[in-house]
């Protein structure tokens, strides 16, 4: 019998410079904990809060390729490239408006970390972001849950800490160190092929 349940979509946005095993673990953990039909990685075109501070990010095309690489072999995970196709500074509210226009009735879950939850009020039109999605805050077992400054629906997913960060991956690659425990083999191949972070293509 067909189900009347709306499609349950998770969105995991980020710079993904590069995506690492912590991102992968978070996507899989939230999909399982909340019974989502799919979680899409959503690479930002221009992560304005970072670039406004002078941070230089890798080309959008390379970051998109890495996002596609990290979800390989995981049928519940996908990649949505709309923010890169749209161009310009990336605002989550624009993405949510588009998804609701294109997929009315979709139950959208926006996945953020506890550190991001504390800065949620700085997002453009954050009240509308909360209205258009259920916020999902991912945090470690030993970390108090941070509730975003929002009147909308919020879910909390607790997962074991994965001790890795994009900055640590970049530093390791630049130093010529092995990153096999930090990224998937497919992502490592993209990093090498494009000569990212000081690696040799």
LINMOUR-V137016 format. One record per residue. N is the residue number from 1. BURIAL is 1 if it has 24 or more other C-alpha atoms within 12 Angstrom, else 0. Layout:
[[N | BURIAL] [N | BURIAL]]
//
This chain:
[[1 | 0] [2 | 0] [3 | 0] [4 | 0] [5 | 0] [6 | 0] [7 | 0] [8 | 1] [9 | 1] [10 | 1] [11 | 1] [12 | 1] [13 | 1] [14 | 1] [15 | 1] [16 | 1] [17 | 1] [18 | 1] [19 | 1] [20 | 1] [21 | 1] [22 | 1] [23 | 1] [24 | 1] [25 | 1] [26 | 1] [27 | 1] [28 | 1] [29 | 1] [30 | 1] [31 | 1] [32 | 0] [33 | 0] [34 | 1] [35 | 0] [36 | 1] [37 | 1] [38 | 1] [39 | 1] [40 | 1] [41 | 1] [42 | 1] [43 | 1] [44 | 1] [45 | 1] [46 | 1] [47 | 1] [48 | 1] [49 | 1] [50 | 0] [51 | 0] [52 | 0] [53 | 0] [54 | 0] [55 | 0] [56 | 0] [57 | 1] [58 | 1] [59 | 1] [60 | 1] [61 | 1] [62 | 1] [63 | 1] [64 | 1] [65 | 1] [66 | 1] [67 | 1] [68 | 1] [69 | 1] [70 | 1] [71 | 1] [72 | 0] [73 | 0] [74 | 0] [75 | 0] [76 | 1] [77 | 1] [78 | 1] [79 | 1] [80 | 1] [81 | 1] [82 | 1] [83 | 1] [84 | 1] [85 | 0] [86 | 0] [87 | 0] [88 | 0] [89 | 1] [90 | 1] [91 | 1] [92 | 1] [93 | 1] [94 | 1] [95 | 1] [96 | 1] [97 | 0] [98 | 0] [99 | 1] [100 | 0] [101 | 0] [102 | 0] [103 | 0] [104 | 0] [105 | 0] [106 | 1] [107 | 1] [108 | 1] [109 | 1] [110 | 1] [111 | 1] [112 | 1] [113 | 1] [114 | 1] [115 | 0] [116 | 1] [117 | 1] [118 | 0] [119 | 0] [120 | 1] [121 | 0] [122 | 0] [123 | 1] [124 | 0] [125 | 0] [126 | 1] [127 | 0] [128 | 1] [129 | 1] [130 | 1] [131 | 0] [132 | 1] [133 | 1] [134 | 1] [135 | 1] [136 | 1] [137 | 1] [138 | 1] [139 | 1] [140 | 0] [141 | 0] [142 | 0] [143 | 0] [144 | 0] [145 | 1] [146 | 1] [147 | 1] [148 | 1] [149 | 0] [150 | 1] [151 | 0] [152 | 0] [153 | 1] [154 | 1] [155 | 1] [156 | 1] [157 | 1] [158 | 1] [159 | 1] [160 | 0] [161 | 0] [162 | 0] [163 | 0] [164 | 1] [165 | 1] [166 | 1] [167 | 0] [168 | 1] [169 | 1] [170 | 1] [171 | 0] [172 | 1] [173 | 1] [174 | 0] [175 | 0] [176 | 0] [177 | 0] [178 | 0] [179 | 1] [180 | 0] [181 | 0] [182 | 1] [183 | 1] [184 | 1] [185 | 0] [186 | 1] [187 | 1] [188 | 1] [189 | 1] [190 | 1] [191 | 1] [192 | 1] [193 | 0] [194 | 0] [195 | 0] [196 | 1] [197 | 1] [198 | 0] [199 | 1] [200 | 0] [201 | 0]]
//
